Amino acid sequence: MTVAKYSANGNDFVIFHTLAHKDRAELARRLCHRQEGVGADGLIVLLPHSTLDFQWQFYNADGSEAAMCGNGSRAAAHYAYASGLASASMRFLTGAGEIAAEVDGDVVTSQLTPPLLIDNAIDERGERWWKIDTGVPHLVALRQSVADFDLAEARRLRQAYDANVNICALEGDTLYVRTYERGVEDETLACGTGMAACYYRLSKESGDTRPRRVIPTGKEAVELAWRDEVLTLKGAVRKVFDAYIDKGEISF
């Protein structure tokens, strides 16, 4: 069995396509394991769809399913185009709904599902948080700096609100973001939907809806922008390698 390892904005994914839709939670845990597998933040499986280019199954490294992943959507689009499963302009189904993507060389733009503001008045220890769904739920705090990110506190908030936890700060024209992710249960180098949630809060709170350069922990920049009523996420995608797996007792 051949799988592809992809990197997008610091997030990495194992990707393959097949015909069968089934539970692949255990497969995700095995393939995403950093020491005993390929190693990745998530597993993406592309499946046929009757009207769209394809649909996906997305699993976090711990085997839990996620409705949406911004950087994963860009990696999946690049894989689909490179594998001949879709044209450069495509539409596919995620757990959060239908999205669009455009591939231009190694740069991929995903049009995310419409964002939903759940609560903009969460008070935690004197700090105001917004809860925003950009395909999956995110808590967002807008600060002066992202230098101090208390992971123990982020872990508490993640459990209390069943959401990813983000802090962000605007420095000049660049938005800096740090994210604690569900399913990984740690800070990650990047999170596409987390950056989108941070951009959403900044643009709504400031009234400034210009496209923004956004830099996560991994330092690889992307561009967030509004397109009508949805957000777009644009940045480079890199295929790292193909891995040839001896299936053995592993069910794909």
C-alpha positions as CSV (number, residue, x, y, z in Angstrom):
1,M,0.0,0.0,0.0
2,T,1.3,3.5,-0.9
3,V,0.5,6.6,1.1
4,A,1.7,10.1,0.7
5,K,3.2,12.3,3.4
6,Y,2.3,16.0,3.0
7,S,3.2,19.2,4.8
8,A,1.1,22.4,4.8
9,N,2.0,25.4,6.9
10,G,3.7,23.1,9.5
11,N,0.9,20.6,9.8
12,D,1.7,17.2,8.3
13,F,-0.7,14.5,7.0
14,V,-0.7,11.0,5.7
15,I,-3.0,10.8,2.6
16,F,-4.3,8.0,0.4
17,H,-7.4,7.4,-1.7
18,T,-9.6,4.3,-1.9
19,L,-13.1,3.2,-2.7
20,A,-14.3,1.9,0.7
21,H,-15.7,4.0,3.5
22,K,-15.1,2.4,6.9
23,D,-13.8,3.1,10.3
24,R,-10.1,3.9,10.1
25,A,-9.5,5.2,13.7
26,E,-7.0,2.5,14.5
27,L,-5.2,3.0,11.2
28,A,-4.9,6.7,11.9
29,R,-3.3,6.0,15.3
30,R,-0.8,3.6,13.7
31,L,0.2,5.6,10.7
32,C,0.3,9.0,12.5
33,H,2.5,7.6,15.3
34,R,5.8,9.6,15.3
35,Q,8.1,6.7,16.3
36,E,6.4,3.6,15.0
37,G,4.4,4.9,12.0
38,V,4.8,7.4,9.2
39,G,4.3,10.3,11.7
40,A,1.7,13.0,11.2
41,D,-0.9,15.3,12.7
42,G,-3.7,13.6,10.9
43,L,-4.8,11.0,8.4
44,I,-6.8,12.0,5.3
45,V,-8.6,9.4,3.2
46,L,-10.1,10.5,-0.2
47,L,-13.3,8.7,-1.3
48,P,-15.5,8.9,-4.4
49,H,-18.6,11.2,-4.3
50,S,-21.6,11.1,-6.6
51,T,-21.6,14.8,-7.5
52,L,-18.4,16.4,-6.2
53,D,-14.8,15.6,-7.0
54,F,-14.4,13.5,-3.9
55,Q,-15.3,13.4,-0.2
56,W,-12.9,12.8,2.7
57,Q,-12.5,11.1,6.0
58,F,-10.2,13.1,8.4
59,Y,-8.7,11.6,11.5
60,N,-6.5,13.3,14.2
61,A,-3.4,11.5,15.3
62,D,-5.3,10.0,18.3
63,G,-7.9,8.4,16.0
64,S,-10.6,10.9,16.7
65,E,-12.5,12.2,13.7
66,A,-12.6,16.0,12.9
67,A,-15.2,17.6,10.7
68,M,-12.7,20.1,9.1
69,C,-9.0,20.9,8.9
70,G,-7.9,24.0,7.0
71,N,-4.4,23.0,6.2
72,G,-5.6,19.4,5.6
73,S,-8.0,20.7,3.0
74,R,-5.2,22.3,1.1
75,A,-3.0,19.2,1.3
76,A,-5.9,17.0,0.2
77,A,-6.6,19.3,-2.8
78,H,-3.0,19.2,-3.9
79,Y,-2.9,15.4,-3.6
80,A,-6.2,15.0,-5.5
81,Y,-4.9,17.2,-8.3
82,A,-1.5,15.5,-8.5
83,S,-3.2,12.1,-8.5
84,G,-5.6,12.9,-11.3
85,L,-8.7,12.8,-9.0
86,A,-9.7,16.4,-9.7
87,S,-8.9,19.4,-11.8
88,A,-7.1,22.4,-10.5
89,S,-10.4,23.9,-9.4
90,M,-12.4,21.5,-7.3
91,R,-15.2,21.0,-4.8
92,F,-15.3,18.3,-2.1
93,L,-17.2,17.2,0.9
94,T,-15.8,17.4,4.5
95,G,-17.6,16.6,7.7
96,A,-18.3,20.3,8.1
97,G,-19.8,20.6,4.6
98,E,-18.8,21.3,1.0
99,I,-15.8,23.4,0.3
100,A,-13.9,24.6,-2.7
101,A,-10.1,24.6,-3.4
102,E,-7.8,25.9,-6.2
103,V,-4.4,24.5,-7.0
104,D,-1.8,26.8,-8.6
105,G,1.5,24.9,-8.6
106,D,2.5,24.4,-5.0
107,V,0.2,27.1,-3.8
108,V,-3.3,26.0,-2.7
109,T,-6.3,28.2,-1.7
110,S,-9.1,26.6,0.2
111,Q,-12.5,28.3,0.6
112,L,-13.6,27.3,4.1
113,T,-17.1,26.6,5.4
114,P,-19.0,29.7,6.5
115,P,-17.8,30.8,10.0
116,L,-20.1,30.9,12.9
117,L,-19.7,33.0,16.0
118,I,-20.9,31.0,19.0
119,D,-20.1,33.3,21.9
120,N,-18.1,36.6,22.1
121,A,-18.4,37.2,25.8
122,I,-16.6,34.3,27.5
123,D,-14.7,35.5,30.6
124,E,-11.8,33.3,31.8
125,R,-9.7,34.8,34.6
126,G,-10.4,38.4,33.4
127,E,-9.6,37.7,29.8
128,R,-12.2,37.8,27.0
129,W,-12.5,34.9,24.7
130,W,-14.6,34.3,21.6
131,K,-15.8,30.9,20.6
132,I,-16.0,30.6,16.8
133,D,-16.7,27.6,14.5
134,T,-14.6,27.7,11.3
135,G,-15.4,24.1,10.6
136,V,-14.4,23.0,14.1
137,P,-14.8,25.1,17.3
138,H,-12.1,27.4,18.4
139,L,-11.6,29.6,21.5
140,V,-9.7,32.8,20.5
141,A,-8.0,35.4,22.7
142,L,-6.7,38.6,21.1
143,R,-3.6,39.8,23.0
144,Q,-0.7,42.2,22.7
145,S,1.8,39.3,22.2
146,V,1.8,35.6,21.8
147,A,5.0,35.1,23.7
148,D,3.3,33.6,26.8
149,F,1.0,30.6,26.0
150,D,0.2,28.6,29.1
151,L,-0.4,25.1,27.8
152,A,-1.8,23.8,31.1
153,E,-4.4,26.6,31.0
154,A,-5.0,25.9,27.3
155,R,-5.6,22.2,28.1
156,R,-8.1,23.2,30.8
157,L,-10.0,25.5,28.4
158,R,-10.0,22.8,25.7
159,Q,-11.7,20.4,28.1
160,A,-14.1,23.0,29.5
161,Y,-15.3,24.2,26.1
162,D,-14.6,21.2,23.9
163,A,-12.7,23.5,21.5
164,N,-9.3,24.2,20.2
165,V,-7.5,27.1,22.0
166,N,-5.8,30.0,20.2
167,I,-4.1,33.1,21.2
168,C,-3.2,35.8,18.6
169,A,-1.6,39.2,18.3
170,L,-1.4,41.8,15.5
171,E,2.1,43.2,15.0
172,G,2.2,45.7,12.2
173,D,0.1,44.1,9.4
174,T,0.9,40.5,10.4
175,L,-1.3,38.4,12.7
176,Y,0.7,35.9,14.9
177,V,-1.2,32.8,16.1
178,R,-0.5,29.9,18.5
179,T,-2.9,27.0,18.8
180,Y,-3.5,24.1,21.2
181,E,-5.3,21.4,19.1
182,R,-7.9,18.8,20.1
183,G,-6.9,15.3,18.9
184,V,-3.2,16.2,19.1
185,E,-3.6,17.5,22.7
186,D,-0.7,19.8,22.5
187,E,0.4,23.0,20.7
188,T,0.9,22.4,17.0
189,L,3.1,24.2,14.5
190,A,0.0,25.5,12.8
191,C,-3.8,25.1,12.5
192,G,-5.6,26.4,9.5
193,T,-9.1,26.7,11.0
194,G,-7.5,28.2,14.1
195,M,-5.8,30.9,12.1
196,A,-9.1,31.5,10.3
197,A,-10.9,31.9,13.7
198,C,-8.3,34.4,14.8
199,Y,-8.5,36.3,11.6
200,Y,-12.3,36.3,11.9
201,R,-12.2,37.8,15.4
202,L,-9.7,40.5,14.4
203,S,-11.6,41.5,11.3
204,K,-15.0,41.6,13.1
205,E,-13.6,43.4,16.2
206,S,-11.6,46.0,14.3
207,G,-13.8,46.3,11.2
208,D,-10.7,45.9,9.0
209,T,-11.4,43.1,6.5
210,R,-8.3,43.4,4.5
211,P,-6.4,40.1,3.6
212,R,-3.8,39.4,6.3
213,R,-0.5,37.6,6.4
214,V,-0.8,35.1,9.3
215,I,2.2,33.4,10.9
216,P,1.7,30.4,13.3
217,T,4.2,28.8,15.6
218,G,6.0,27.0,12.7
219,K,6.7,30.4,11.1
220,E,5.4,29.4,7.7
221,A,3.1,32.2,6.6
222,V,-0.3,31.9,4.9
223,E,-2.9,34.5,3.7
224,L,-6.4,34.7,5.2
225,A,-9.0,36.7,3.4
226,W,-12.7,37.2,3.0
227,R,-14.5,36.1,-0.2
228,D,-18.1,37.1,0.1
229,E,-19.3,35.5,3.4
230,V,-16.6,32.9,3.7
231,L,-12.9,32.8,4.6
232,T,-10.1,31.7,2.3
233,L,-6.8,30.1,3.4
234,K,-3.9,30.4,0.9
235,G,-0.4,29.1,1.2
236,A,2.2,26.6,0.0
237,V,1.8,22.9,0.2
238,R,4.7,20.4,0.0
239,K,4.6,16.7,-0.8
240,V,7.3,15.3,1.5
241,F,7.5,11.7,0.3
242,D,5.6,8.5,-0.6
243,A,5.7,5.7,1.9
244,Y,5.3,2.0,0.9
245,I,3.6,0.2,3.7
246,D,3.7,-3.6,4.1
247,K,0.1,-4.1,5.0
248,G,0.5,-7.2,7.0
249,E,-2.3,-7.1,9.5
250,I,-3.1,-3.4,8.9
251,S,-6.5,-2.8,7.3
252,F,-6.6,0.1,5.0
